[in-house]
């Protein structure tokens, strides 16, 4: 049929043409009330918002992990660490973010590692670099999507 729209919502299949909306449940069909039709639209919007929230959270998680890897590479370079050791150090920075919510755990790791390696970087410089790398990580993650 031309101009007919089918949609499956939970255990109902909805068919809409230019004149009526009919719900098929099992072997029976019945006209859909205006309220049920509205709830169906509401449910679709709710699902869309939930999907967007999940996608936003996933992108934020990926960006944070990317930022921490980039930060680890930056810190490794400042400490004179290169090659495979730099890659491994960047991984430890990513893992440091899993210790507690927020980014203070990452900052403390970088700060303590810089102090141990006698690297001259102020707290402000580290935090500014974290912000800059976050912007770069978000751009990279969005570019991959």
N, C-alpha and C positions, 0 to 999 in steps of 0.2 A: 504494500500500500504506500502510495506516495503521500508525504506530509504527515506521516505517523511517527511519533516519538515513543520509544520504549525506554524505560528506566527501571532498574532493579534496586529496591530499597528493602533491606532486611529480608523478610519472607514474602514480599509482595512484588509483583511485576506491574508497572504502570504503563499504560498505553494511552497516548494523547494524540488526538487528531484535531482538526480545526473545530470540532463541535463538542466532543465529550472527553472526559478522562475516565478510564475504566481500570479498576484494580483486579488482578487475577491472583487468587489465593487458592492453591490446590486446584481442584476441578471447577470451582465456582468463580463467576465473575460478578462484580457489583459496581455500580457507579460510586465514585469517590466523592465524599462530601467536601465542601469548601474548606473546612477545618483540617481535614486529613491532607488535602492538597497543600495547604499552607504549611502544615507541619513537615511535609515532605520537602518543601522549599527551605524551611528553617533548618531541617536536618542536613540538607546539602550544604547550606552556608556554614553550619557548625563544623561539618566535616572538612570543608575547605579551609576554615580558620585553623582547625587542629592540624591539618597537613602543613599549612604555612608555618605554624609555630614549630612543628617538628623539624621542618627544613631549615628554619632560621637557627634553631638550637644546634642542629648538626653542623651548619656552616660556621657558627660561632666556635664550636668545639674544634673543628678543623683549623680555623684561623688561629686559635689560641695555641694549638699544638705546633702549627707552622711558625708562629711568632717565637715560640720557645726554642725551636730548632735553629731559627735564624739568630736568635739571641745567643744561643750556645756557640754557634759558629763565630759570631762577633767576639764573644768573650774569649774563646779559644785563641783567636788571632791576637787579641790584646795580651794574652798570657804567653804567647810564643809557641802554642801547641799547634802542630800541623798534621796533615795526613790522616791516617786511620784513628790516631788518638783524638784529633779534633772532632771527627765524626762520633766517636764514642762519648766524648765530653758533651756534645750537643744532645745526645740521647739521654744523658744523665740530667740535663736541664729540663728536658721534656718530662722525664719521670718525677722530677722534683715538684712539678705542678700538681701532682696527684696526692701530695701529702695533706693539703687542706684547701678549702675553697678560697678563691681569690688568687692574686698573684704575688702576695707577700712571700710565700715560700720560695718562689723563683728568685725574687729580688734578694732574699737572704742568702740563697745559694751563691748567686753571682757575687754579692758583696763579700761573703766569707772566702770564696775562692780567690777573688782579687786581693783581699787582705793577705792571704797565705802566700800568694805569688808576688806580693809587693807591687801590684799594678795601681797606678795613680788614676783613679776615677772617682769623682764625687757621687754621692747618692743621686743628686739631681741629674747628672750625666747618664747614669745607669737607667733611671726612670724615663728620661727623655728618649733614650735609645729604645727602651721597651715600647713606648708609645709610637715612635716612628716605625719600628719593625711590625707593630700590630697593624698599622695602616697598610704597609707593604704586604703583609700576610693576607689581609682581607682582600686586597686587589688580586693577589695570586689565586686565592681560592675561588673568587668570583669568576676569574678568567678561565678556570678549569671547568666550571659548571656549564 
